């Protein structure tokens, strides 16, 4: 199964369209969104084509393909307009015997770890910075941000196929980082 993983759309219709175009090109079965879908938040500038209503319409169009966790910018009112669950604090996936703890990153992160076993994967967005840190006890992965990347990183997403995580640029789809979960 191929899963596309993205985070931090922040209400950008422009980057949401690009993300959904990438999702189509990737031919992934599921789209895992790591929160901060509709609003830019007080610490971010407005992203390109800030239009949360358009983002709602686009995401509802793929509602049967979406898995989602709550970001720090999500509120209960968002669930009233989105046709897929958005208020879970985390999602657990399995890659063989390894647990993938997928969350936004504002509650559970490398400074405040969730319950992980040796070899598990902590997957989150929130920082807007792509990451792949293999630690002694766990691995931390971050797809970066769809609309507001930070620290000179590209607008990006990642894919997971048969244990291979690939970080890709939304602009051209090129792979710029990869990690194989053994």
Secondary structure, DSSP 8 states (H G I E B T S, - for coil): -EEEEE---TTBHHHHHHHHHHHHHHT-SEEEE-S--S---TTS---TTB-HHHHHHHHHTTGGGEEE---TT--HHHHHH-SS----SEEEEEETTEEEEEE-SSSSBTTB--S--TTEEEEE-SSSS-EEEE-SSEEEEE---SS---TT--SEEEEEETTEEEEEETTT--EEEEEE--
